[in-house]
Amino acid sequence: MSRVTRVVLPERQSVFAYTAFTFYGMLFQAFRLTLCFVTFRLTPEVPPRPQLPK
């Protein structure tokens, strides 16, 4: 979050911008988690090795 440059805005507008920024950040995190989960689920599972008869 250090890359965000601070812009001097009126109080209400800055609060709105902060809320929207936080909301979009959470949305992005949820999107990344969902993407990782979907990718993980779509990868074919490695079939278990057939056990050799003793």
KAKA-V704356 format. One record per backbone hydrogen bond with DSSP energy under -0.5 kcal/mol. NH is the residue of the N-H (numbers start at 0). CO is the residue of the C=O. Records with the same first field share a line. If there is no record, write none. Layout:
# KAKA-V704356
NH->CO  CO
This chain:
# KAKA-V704356
3->0
8->6
13->9
14->10
15->11
16->12
17->13
18->14
19->15
20->16
21->17
22->18
23->19
24->20
25->21
26->22
27->23
28->24
29->25
30->26
31->27
32->28
33->29
34->30
35->31
36->32
37->33
38->34
39->35
40->36
41->37
42->38
46->44
